[in-house]
Amino acid sequence: MKKILVIIITMLMCKANIAFAQKIPRDSVDYYIKTLSWESLYLKTNYVTALVLCRDAERLVPAGEKKIVRALLSQISNESKTVAIHMILSKTFEPESGVIGGEYVYRHDSVVGINYTYNRLKWRYDVVDKKYSIAPGDVQRIERYWKKKLNKKYSKL
């Protein structure tokens, strides 16, 4: 009886997940760009530290289509998406230059922050507030960089 109940619950959960998944336009570029945020990337350590995109953000990497690039560039000034979009564009157009750097910020004997760098872009993680931030000047600089570089490639984005 207990096994049958577990099977029924599992089947119901699977059907609920399938129904939910059908409501979300999973193949939509707009959907993937809309979901980009600080949570779209994470650090992975295995002998070396690497910055890794989550699966949904990773789907935007191999494309390189003008429409997708235009959509990414239209959102790059959104500070919560800047690093993820920069990483997607870097992996697409500059795959050889994907090195992550980090520098701890100390106050007295405690780490209070970490300054990260990836392919010429800098941002900070505040350990106390558990929040990421990026300077507006860095956002503007990297936006100009990508627009200039990709306008050459696509001639008028």
N, C-alpha and C positions, 0 to 999 in steps of 0.2 A: 504494500500500500504506500509506504514511504517513497519507494523508488518511482512509482507511478506519479505521485505528486511532484517529485523533483523534475521528472520528464515533462509534465504538463507546464509547470512554471517556466522551465527552460524554453519550451516551445513558444509560450506567450511572450517571453522577453525577446526572443529572436524576432517574432512577428512585429512587436512594438518597435524594435530597432530598425527593421526593414521599412516599416511605415514612416518612421521619423526620417530616415535617410532619404526617402523618396521626395520629401517636402523640400529638401535643401538642394539647390542646383550645384551639385558637387563638381561638375565639369566647367563651371563658369569661372572665367578669369576674374570677373568682378567679385565673385564670392571669395576667391583665394586672396585677392588683394585686400578686400574688406577685413578679412580675419587677421591680417598681418599686425603684429604688435611686438612688444618686448618679449613675450612668451613664445614667439616664433623661432627663437634661437636659444641655444644653450651651449655650455662648455662641456666637452667630453674629454676626460683624461684617461689615457692608456699609453704610458711611457712619455707621451707628449700631450700637450693640451691643444685641442682643436675647437674651433667655433663651428657648430653644426646647426643647420636649419631643420625645423620640424618637417614632417612629411608633407603637409599641405603647402608650406612655403617652398619646399624643394621642387614641387610640381611646376613652379614658374621658372626654374633655372634653365632647362635645355631649350626652351622655346625661342627666345630671341626675335620673335616676330614684332614688327613695327607696332601693331596694335597693343601688344602686351607691354612693350617698352614704353609706349606713350602713356598707358594706364599707370605703370609703375612710377614714371617721372611725375605724373600729376599728383601723386601722393607722397613723394619723397620729402616734402617740407613738413609733413605731419610727424612731429617729434617721436611719437610712439611707433612709427613705421620706418623711420629713416634708416636705422641700422639694418633691419631686415631687408629693405629694398636695396640698400648699398651692397649688402652681402650677395643678394640674388644677382644684381648687375655685375658684381666682381666675379662671381662664379661663372657667369655667362660669357663675359667679354674679357676678363683678365684672370683666367683660372690659375695662372702661375703665381699670382701675387696674393694669396690668401693666408697671410701669417697673422696670428693673434698675439698681441702683447698685453701684459698686465703689470701694473705697478700698485703696490699696496700703499695706502695713505694711513699713517699712524697718528694718533693723538695720545700722548703719554705712552703707555705700553700696550694700547689696544688698536686693532685695525678698525678704522671708521669708514673706510671706503676703498674702492678699487678703481683705478683709472685704466680703461681698456683702449686699445688701438687695433684697428683692422683695416688694412689697405688704405692708409692715410686718414681714417676717420676715428675720432676720439669720443668716448662717452664715459660716464661714471656710474658706479653702483654704490649707493649709500648703504652701508651695512646696518646702521642704526635704524633708519627709516624703511629699509628693504625696498628701495625704489631706484630705478634707473633714471638718468637724466643726460641730456646732451645740450651743449651750449648752442644758442641760436646761430652764432657765427659759424660753428662747425657744420650745422645743417645747411646754411646758405652756401658755404664753400663747396661742400660735396654735391649739392644740387647744381651749382654752376659747372663743376667738373664734369658730371655725367651729361648734362645738357650739351655742353660744348663737344665732348667726345662723341656722343651718339648723334648729334646733328650732323657731324662729318660723315658718319657711317650711313645714316638714313636720309640725309639731305632734307631738312625741315621736318621735325617731329611735330 
